[in-house]
Amino acid sequence: KGLGWWAWQSAINLDIPSVLAFTLFTAVLFVITNLVVDLLYTRIDPRVRLGGRVR
């Protein structure tokens, strides 16, 4: 029984604070994962630069 089971049980039992906590945790994890991937991608591919300027 993991995080998915806990979230499912919270949703079934209408435990709103737990559902909100799971949603916030998932969103933060998603944002951090995308940030790490973006930063690593600049190391892997030298053609990619941070900043968004086109040369």
Distance bins in CASP14 RR format, pairs under 12 A and 6 or more apart:
PFRMAT RR
TARGET T0000
AUTHOR 0000-0000-0000
RMODE 2
METHOD distances of the structure
MODEL  1
1 7 0 0 0 0 0 1 0 0 0 0 0
1 8 0 0 0 0 1 0 0 0 0 0 0
1 9 0 0 0 0 1 0 0 0 0 0 0
2 8 0 0 0 0 1 0 0 0 0 0 0
2 9 0 0 0 0 0 1 0 0 0 0 0
2 10 0 0 0 0 0 1 0 0 0 0 0
2 22 0 0 0 0 0 1 0 0 0 0 0
3 9 0 0 0 0 0 1 0 0 0 0 0
3 10 0 0 0 0 0 1 0 0 0 0 0
3 18 0 0 0 0 0 1 0 0 0 0 0
3 21 0 0 0 0 0 1 0 0 0 0 0
3 22 1 0 0 1 0 0 0 0 0 0 0
3 25 0 0 0 0 1 0 0 0 0 0 0
3 26 0 0 0 0 1 0 0 0 0 0 0
3 29 0 0 0 0 0 1 0 0 0 0 0
4 10 0 0 0 0 1 0 0 0 0 0 0
4 11 0 0 0 0 1 0 0 0 0 0 0
4 12 0 0 0 0 0 1 0 0 0 0 0
4 18 0 0 0 0 0 1 0 0 0 0 0
4 19 0 0 0 0 0 1 0 0 0 0 0
4 22 1 0 0 1 0 0 0 0 0 0 0
4 25 0 0 0 0 0 1 0 0 0 0 0
4 26 0 0 0 0 1 0 0 0 0 0 0
5 11 0 0 0 0 0 1 0 0 0 0 0
5 12 0 0 0 0 0 1 0 0 0 0 0
5 22 0 0 0 0 0 1 0 0 0 0 0
6 12 0 0 0 0 0 1 0 0 0 0 0
6 13 0 0 0 0 0 1 0 0 0 0 0
6 15 0 0 0 0 1 0 0 0 0 0 0
6 18 1 0 0 1 0 0 0 0 0 0 0
6 19 0 0 0 0 0 1 0 0 0 0 0
6 21 0 0 0 0 1 0 0 0 0 0 0
6 22 1 0 0 1 0 0 0 0 0 0 0
6 25 0 0 0 0 0 1 0 0 0 0 0
7 13 0 0 0 0 0 1 0 0 0 0 0
7 15 0 0 0 0 1 0 0 0 0 0 0
7 18 1 0 0 1 0 0 0 0 0 0 0
7 19 1 0 0 1 0 0 0 0 0 0 0
7 20 0 0 0 0 0 1 0 0 0 0 0
7 21 0 0 0 0 1 0 0 0 0 0 0
7 22 1 0 1 0 0 0 0 0 0 0 0
7 23 0 0 0 0 1 0 0 0 0 0 0
7 24 0 0 0 0 0 1 0 0 0 0 0
7 25 0 0 0 0 1 0 0 0 0 0 0
7 26 0 0 0 0 1 0 0 0 0 0 0
8 15 0 0 0 0 0 1 0 0 0 0 0
8 18 0 0 0 0 0 1 0 0 0 0 0
8 19 0 0 0 0 1 0 0 0 0 0 0
8 22 0 0 0 0 1 0 0 0 0 0 0
9 15 1 0 0 1 0 0 0 0 0 0 0
9 18 0 0 0 0 1 0 0 0 0 0 0
9 19 0 0 0 0 0 1 0 0 0 0 0
9 22 0 0 0 0 0 1 0 0 0 0 0
10 16 0 0 0 0 1 0 0 0 0 0 0
10 17 0 0 0 0 1 0 0 0 0 0 0
10 18 1 1 0 0 0 0 0 0 0 0 0
10 19 1 0 1 0 0 0 0 0 0 0 0
10 20 0 0 0 0 1 0 0 0 0 0 0
10 21 0 0 0 0 1 0 0 0 0 0 0
10 22 1 0 0 1 0 0 0 0 0 0 0
10 23 0 0 0 0 0 1 0 0 0 0 0
10 25 0 0 0 0 0 1 0 0 0 0 0
11 18 0 0 0 0 1 0 0 0 0 0 0
11 19 1 0 1 0 0 0 0 0 0 0 0
11 20 0 0 0 0 0 1 0 0 0 0 0
11 21 0 0 0 0 0 1 0 0 0 0 0
11 22 0 0 0 0 1 0 0 0 0 0 0
11 23 0 0 0 0 0 1 0 0 0 0 0
12 18 0 0 0 0 0 1 0 0 0 0 0
12 19 0 0 0 0 0 1 0 0 0 0 0
13 19 0 0 0 0 1 0 0 0 0 0 0
14 20 0 0 0 0 0 1 0 0 0 0 0
15 21 0 0 0 0 1 0 0 0 0 0 0
15 22 0 0 0 0 1 0 0 0 0 0 0
16 22 0 0 0 0 0 1 0 0 0 0 0
16 23 0 0 0 0 0 1 0 0 0 0 0
17 23 0 0 0 0 0 1 0 0 0 0 0
17 24 0 0 0 0 0 1 0 0 0 0 0
18 24 0 0 0 0 0 1 0 0 0 0 0
18 25 0 0 0 0 0 1 0 0 0 0 0
19 25 0 0 0 0 0 1 0 0 0 0 0
19 26 0 0 0 0 0 1 0 0 0 0 0
20 26 0 0 0 0 0 1 0 0 0 0 0
20 27 0 0 0 0 0 1 0 0 0 0 0
21 27 0 0 0 0 0 1 0 0 0 0 0
21 28 0 0 0 0 0 1 0 0 0 0 0
22 28 0 0 0 0 0 1 0 0 0 0 0
22 29 0 0 0 0 0 1 0 0 0 0 0
23 29 0 0 0 0 0 1 0 0 0 0 0
23 30 0 0 0 0 0 1 0 0 0 0 0
24 30 0 0 0 0 0 1 0 0 0 0 0
24 31 0 0 0 0 0 1 0 0 0 0 0
25 31 0 0 0 0 0 1 0 0 0 0 0
25 32 0 0 0 0 0 1 0 0 0 0 0
26 32 0 0 0 0 0 1 0 0 0 0 0
26 33 0 0 0 0 0 1 0 0 0 0 0
27 33 0 0 0 0 0 1 0 0 0 0 0
27 34 0 0 0 0 0 1 0 0 0 0 0
28 34 0 0 0 0 0 1 0 0 0 0 0
28 35 0 0 0 0 0 1 0 0 0 0 0
29 35 0 0 0 0 0 1 0 0 0 0 0
29 36 0 0 0 0 0 1 0 0 0 0 0
30 36 0 0 0 0 0 1 0 0 0 0 0
30 37 0 0 0 0 0 1 0 0 0 0 0
31 37 0 0 0 0 0 1 0 0 0 0 0
31 38 0 0 0 0 0 1 0 0 0 0 0
32 38 0 0 0 0 0 1 0 0 0 0 0
32 39 0 0 0 0 0 1 0 0 0 0 0
33 39 0 0 0 0 0 1 0 0 0 0 0
33 40 0 0 0 0 0 1 0 0 0 0 0
34 40 0 0 0 0 0 1 0 0 0 0 0
34 41 0 0 0 0 0 1 0 0 0 0 0
35 41 0 0 0 0 0 1 0 0 0 0 0
35 42 0 0 0 0 0 1 0 0 0 0 0
35 50 0 0 0 0 0 1 0 0 0 0 0
36 42 0 0 0 0 0 1 0 0 0 0 0
36 43 0 0 0 0 0 1 0 0 0 0 0
37 43 0 0 0 0 0 1 0 0 0 0 0
37 44 0 0 0 0 1 0 0 0 0 0 0
37 45 0 0 0 0 0 1 0 0 0 0 0
37 48 0 0 0 0 0 1 0 0 0 0 0
38 44 0 0 0 0 0 1 0 0 0 0 0
38 45 0 0 0 0 0 1 0 0 0 0 0
38 48 0 0 0 0 1 0 0 0 0 0 0
38 49 0 0 0 0 0 1 0 0 0 0 0
38 50 1 0 0 1 0 0 0 0 0 0 0
38 51 0 0 0 0 0 1 0 0 0 0 0
38 52 0 0 0 0 0 1 0 0 0 0 0
39 48 0 0 0 0 0 1 0 0 0 0 0
39 49 0 0 0 0 0 1 0 0 0 0 0
39 50 0 0 0 0 1 0 0 0 0 0 0
40 48 0 0 0 0 0 1 0 0 0 0 0
40 50 0 0 0 0 0 1 0 0 0 0 0
41 47 0 0 0 0 0 1 0 0 0 0 0
41 48 1 0 1 0 0 0 0 0 0 0 0
41 49 0 0 0 0 0 1 0 0 0 0 0
41 50 0 0 0 0 1 0 0 0 0 0 0
42 48 1 0 1 0 0 0 0 0 0 0 0
42 49 1 0 0 1 0 0 0 0 0 0 0
42 50 1 0 1 0 0 0 0 0 0 0 0
42 51 0 0 0 0 1 0 0 0 0 0 0
42 52 0 0 0 0 0 1 0 0 0 0 0
43 49 0 0 0 0 0 1 0 0 0 0 0
43 50 0 0 0 0 0 1 0 0 0 0 0
47 55 0 0 0 0 0 1 0 0 0 0 0
49 55 0 0 0 0 1 0 0 0 0 0 0
END
